[in-house]
Amino acid sequence: MNISLTAEQEKFIHQLVESGKCISASDAVSQAVRLLQDRYLVYQGRLAELQKEITIGIEASERGEVFDGEEVFAELDLEFDKIYQVKQ
């Protein structure tokens, strides 16, 4: 497989090899791909969690288990006002 790198990426890889952090350019690219794989797996896991949470929210909404947003924020404003008054 052939890959193209920007000049900046090539310079970075050479610095990694010269500093001894990677034994070769291939090693640096392999480490980068492993990091990308790990990141992708974390992303997929988080996406699945979010999809589950969205489903739970939709189901709760369909059962009528919802809160009026304006009412919630009004109550929060009152609580913050109380806290702010206590601190003064």
Backbone hydrogen bonds, N-H to C=O, Kabsch-Sander energy under -0.5 kcal/mol:
donor,donor_aa,acceptor,acceptor_aa,energy
10,E,6,T,-2.5
11,K,7,A,-2.5
12,F,8,E,-2.2
13,I,9,Q,-2.4
14,H,10,E,-2.5
15,Q,11,K,-2.2
16,L,12,F,-2.2
17,V,13,I,-2.2
18,E,14,H,-3.0
19,S,15,Q,-2.1
20,G,16,L,-0.5
20,G,17,V,-1.1
21,K,16,L,-1.5
22,C,16,L,-1.4
28,A,24,S,-2.0
29,V,25,A,-2.4
30,S,26,S,-2.6
31,Q,27,D,-2.5
32,A,28,A,-2.1
33,V,29,V,-2.4
34,R,30,S,-2.3
35,L,31,Q,-2.3
36,L,32,A,-2.2
37,Q,33,V,-2.6
38,D,34,R,-2.6
39,R,35,L,-2.5
40,Y,36,L,-2.3
41,L,37,Q,-2.4
42,V,38,D,-2.2
43,Y,39,R,-2.5
44,Q,40,Y,-2.7
45,G,41,L,-2.3
46,R,42,V,-2.7
47,L,43,Y,-2.7
48,A,44,Q,-2.2
49,E,45,G,-2.1
50,L,46,R,-2.6
51,Q,47,L,-2.5
52,K,48,A,-2.0
53,E,49,E,-2.5
54,I,50,L,-2.6
55,T,51,Q,-2.2
56,I,52,K,-2.3
57,G,53,E,-2.3
58,I,54,I,-2.7
59,E,55,T,-2.6
60,A,56,I,-2.3
61,S,57,G,-2.4
62,E,58,I,-2.5
63,R,59,E,-1.3
64,G,61,S,-1.5
65,E,60,A,-2.8
66,V,64,G,-1.7
69,G,67,F,-0.6
72,V,68,D,-2.3
73,F,69,G,-2.5
74,A,70,E,-2.1
75,E,71,E,-2.3
76,L,72,V,-2.3
77,D,73,F,-2.5
78,L,74,A,-2.0
79,E,75,E,-2.2
80,F,76,L,-2.8
81,D,77,D,-2.4
82,K,78,L,-2.3
83,I,79,E,-2.3
84,Y,80,F,-2.8
85,Q,81,D,-2.3
86,V,82,K,-1.9
87,K,83,I,-1.7
88,Q,84,Y,-0.8
